[in-house]
Amino acid sequence: MMKEELLNKLVVRSCDLRVESKSALQIFSLVEKAFEKEPHSDHREQFLVEKLYQAPPEESSFIPELSLVAELEDEIVGFALLTKCLLVPHHQQQSSSECSTNNNLTSLTTSTEEKQQQESIISLCLAPLAIKPQYHKMGIGSLLMREAHKRAKELGFTSVVLVGHEHYYPRFGYRLMREFGISVPYQDIPAQYCMVIELVEGCLSSDSRVNGSMVQFAKEFSNY
């Protein structure tokens, strides 16, 4: 056990973390392999990453500075991606729904969407966090998580949401979304997988817009 722990520490210390937004083929392959045998996956996460990378800059939730890779001897062994999302207050969800029922109200719908964005809370979504299978349980995921949080906070973001393993992410400070009254627009996802972290303490718990809010993911999340 001690030898294994020592090896893991050496691997982590040897990893270089850097921003990566160009090696799409390498990352596509890494993400595909990382989720290949994951029982709770739809095994299409690589296509989500591809869509996020290819989105036009003016429409994209992609943030190049928050596309991070862990590299070991010139091999990309881990990948973490944070993209912009919104926490939409309850009253804005209702307004948007009412507008969408009338296709003739194009200008009103546009106005409502703009107002929704103005009144919503800007957050980040972690998806995916992917590690090459042969490097699992070596601490590379933890390394990427801490660096992603650090860089996100430096860029002025105050929270991160995710859908993931209930026993893994709490170690980094993630809590259930429902503790804050936050929901996701997918009815089939168990609540214990929906989590959020305050990068700035109290940023969500002290904001009256949060309770009853719903995560609005980037449009690529529903189209991959």
Secondary structure, DSSP 8 states (H G I E B T S, - for coil): -HHHHHHHHHHHHH-EEEE-SS-HHHHHHHHHHHTTT-TT--S-HHHHHHHHHHS-TTT--EEEEEEEEEEETTEEEEEEEEEEEEEE-HHHHHHHHHHHT-TT-HHHHHHHHHHHHHHSEEEEEEEEEEE-GGGTTSSHHHHHHHHHHHHHHHTT--EEEEE--TTTGGGGT-EEGGGTT-B-S-TTS-GGGEEEEESSTTTTTT-TTTTT-EEE--GGGG--
